[in-house]
Amino acid sequence: MIEFTSVVKRYPGSPDVLKNVSFAVQPGEFVYLTGHSGAGKSTVMRLIAAIERPTAGTVLVHRQNVGRLSERSIPFLRRQLGMVLQDHRLLFDRSVFDNVMLPLQIAGMDRREAARRARAALDKAGLLGREKSNPITLSGGEQQRVCLARAVVNRPSLLIADEPTASLDAGYAGDILRIFRDFHRVGVTVLVATHDETLVGQYPGRTLRLDHGSLVA
């Protein structure tokens, strides 16, 4: 599903962000990626999503070498992923429903089927009653749920989330984790990057720990 082999990520004029990182996430796993702020968690997520390319080593996602993908191939990779990034990237000139519909419209899906899937995703995220709202009117936790609904509307087999509970109170954070749990229980592979140690262990999963760019556990 995901395989990192001796991965290094370096930016000009700075120390290595990732240092010889190797790990694998198998289909059906629930995995936490933990570590302090600046440990390299977000870089791992951006490499998986082909937002970044490795400086050295190999990143495989669904058996595809992300570092060698052409620009034309990247959208096809991302359609197989559900991604929840720290930047919500919600469109505030569109409704909640239209935000969730967008990936399906880009994929060219029939509008009736796309609308059915969007409502199902919003229902799972507990937002079916807010589909006509503008995202800017929602709380931070509700905006995060919109991101989750948009991430899973394509029915991906792999869901990755970068600090999905950052800046949320304990109640909202628990709600977000329960949504991840529900998707994992129906067979979705889940990788959650978090610095929140209280989150880890609330739902059973394997833990990978980064420390200053190195995988230490």
C-alpha positions in Angstrom: 0.0 0.0 0.0 2.7 2.5 1.1 6.5 1.7 1.1 9.3 4.1 2.0 12.8 2.8 1.3 15.8 4.8 2.5 14.0 8.1 1.8 15.8 11.4 2.1 14.2 14.8 1.6 16.4 17.8 1.5 15.6 21.5 0.6 18.3 23.9 -0.6 20.3 25.5 2.2 18.7 23.4 5.0 19.4 20.2 6.9 17.7 17.0 5.7 14.0 17.0 6.6 13.9 13.2 6.3 17.0 11.0 6.9 17.1 7.5 5.4 13.5 6.7 6.4 12.1 3.2 5.7 8.7 1.8 6.6 5.7 0.1 5.1 2.0 0.4 5.6 0.0 -2.8 4.7 -3.5 -2.8 3.3 -6.1 -2.7 6.1 -3.8 -1.2 8.7 -4.5 1.8 11.0 -1.2 3.6 11.6 -0.3 6.7 13.6 2.7 8.8 12.5 3.9 10.7 15.6 6.7 13.1 16.5 7.4 16.7 17.6 6.5 19.7 15.5 9.1 19.8 12.7 9.9 16.1 13.0 9.0 15.5 9.3 5.5 14.1 9.5 4.0 16.6 7.0 6.8 15.9 4.6 6.0 12.2 4.7 2.3 13.0 3.9 3.3 15.3 1.0 5.6 12.7 -0.4 2.7 10.1 -0.4 0.4 12.5 -2.1 3.1 13.4 -4.7 3.1 17.1 -3.6 6.8 16.6 -3.0 9.4 14.3 -4.6 12.1 12.5 -2.6 15.6 13.7 -2.9 16.9 10.1 -2.6 15.3 6.7 -1.9 12.0 5.3 -3.1 8.3 6.1 -2.2 5.8 3.5 -3.5 2.1 4.1 -3.2 -0.2 1.4 -4.7 3.0 0.0 -6.2 3.6 3.2 -8.1 7.0 4.9 -7.7 5.9 8.4 -6.7 9.3 10.0 -7.5 9.1 8.9 -11.1 5.4 9.7 -11.9 4.8 12.2 -14.7 2.8 15.3 -14.0 -0.1 13.8 -16.0 -0.1 10.7 -13.8 -0.3 12.4 -10.5 -4.0 13.2 -10.6 -4.8 9.5 -11.2 -2.7 8.6 -8.1 -4.5 11.2 -6.0 -7.9 9.8 -7.0 -6.9 6.6 -5.2 -6.2 8.5 -2.0 -8.3 10.3 0.5 -6.3 13.3 1.7 -6.9 15.6 4.7 -4.2 18.2 4.9 -3.5 20.9 7.4 -4.5 23.5 4.9 -8.3 22.8 4.5 -8.3 24.2 1.0 -12.0 24.6 1.1 -13.7 26.9 -1.5 -15.6 29.6 0.4 -17.4 30.8 -2.7 -19.2 27.4 -2.9 -21.5 25.5 -0.5 -20.5 22.5 1.6 -22.2 20.2 -0.9 -20.4 21.7 -3.9 -17.0 21.4 -2.1 -17.6 17.7 -1.5 -18.9 17.2 -5.1 -15.8 18.8 -6.6 -13.5 15.7 -6.9 -16.3 13.8 -8.6 -17.0 16.6 -11.0 -13.3 16.7 -11.9 -13.3 13.0 -12.5 -16.2 13.4 -14.9 -18.8 11.4 -12.9 -22.5 11.6 -13.8 -24.0 14.4 -11.8 -26.8 12.3 -10.3 -24.4 9.6 -9.1 -22.0 12.2 -7.9 -24.7 13.9 -5.9 -25.7 10.6 -4.3 -22.1 9.9 -3.3 -21.6 13.4 -1.9 -24.7 13.2 0.3 -23.6 9.7 1.5 -20.1 11.2 2.4 -21.7 14.1 4.2 -24.0 11.8 6.1 -21.0 9.7 7.3 -19.3 13.0 8.4 -22.5 14.1 10.3 -23.0 17.1 8.1 -26.0 16.2 5.9 -28.0 19.0 7.4 -25.3 21.6 6.5 -24.9 20.8 2.8 -26.2 24.2 1.7 -24.1 26.2 4.2 -21.0 28.2 3.2 -17.9 26.6 4.8 -16.9 30.0 6.3 -20.0 29.8 8.6 -18.9 26.5 10.1 -16.8 25.8 13.2 -13.2 24.5 12.8 -14.4 21.0 13.7 -17.2 21.2 11.1 -14.8 22.4 8.4 -12.6 19.5 9.2 -15.6 17.2 8.7 -16.2 18.7 5.3 -12.6 17.9 4.4 -13.1 14.4 5.5 -16.3 14.0 3.5 -14.5 15.4 0.4 -11.5 13.0 1.1 -13.7 9.9 1.1 -16.3 10.8 -1.6 -14.2 8.9 -4.2 -14.3 5.8 -1.9 -10.5 5.5 -1.6 -8.8 2.4 -0.3 -6.2 4.6 1.5 -6.9 7.7 3.7 -4.1 9.9 4.9 -4.5 12.8 7.4 -2.0 15.4 8.5 -2.7 16.7 12.0 -6.5 16.3 11.5 -7.3 17.3 15.1 -4.9 20.3 15.4 -6.6 23.3 17.1 -9.8 21.3 17.8 -11.1 20.8 21.3 -11.3 17.2 22.8 -14.9 16.7 21.7 -14.4 17.6 18.1 -11.1 15.6 18.1 -12.9 12.6 19.3 -15.5 12.9 16.6 -12.9 13.1 13.9 -11.1 10.0 15.2 -14.4 8.1 15.3 -15.0 8.9 11.7 -11.5 7.5 10.8 -12.3 4.4 12.9 -15.6 3.8 11.0 -13.8 3.9 7.7 -11.0 1.6 8.9 -13.6 -0.9 10.1 -15.0 -1.2 6.6 -11.5 -1.9 5.1 -9.9 1.5 4.4 -6.2 1.8 5.2 -5.7 4.8 7.5 -2.5 6.8 8.2 -2.8 9.6 10.7 0.0 12.1 11.4 -0.3 13.7 14.8 1.8 15.3 17.5 -1.1 14.8 20.0 0.0 11.9 22.2 -3.5 11.7 23.8 -5.0 10.8 20.4 -2.7 7.8 19.9 -4.1 4.8 21.5 -7.7 6.0 21.6 -8.2 3.6 18.7 -5.9 0.6 18.3 -3.2 1.0 15.7 0.5 0.7 15.0 2.7 3.7 15.8 5.6 5.1 13.8 7.7 7.8 15.5 9.8 10.5 13.8 12.5 12.5 15.6 14.2 15.3 13.7 13.7 13.5 10.4 14.7 10.0 11.5 12.4 7.1 12.2 13.1 6.0 15.8 10.3 3.6 16.6 
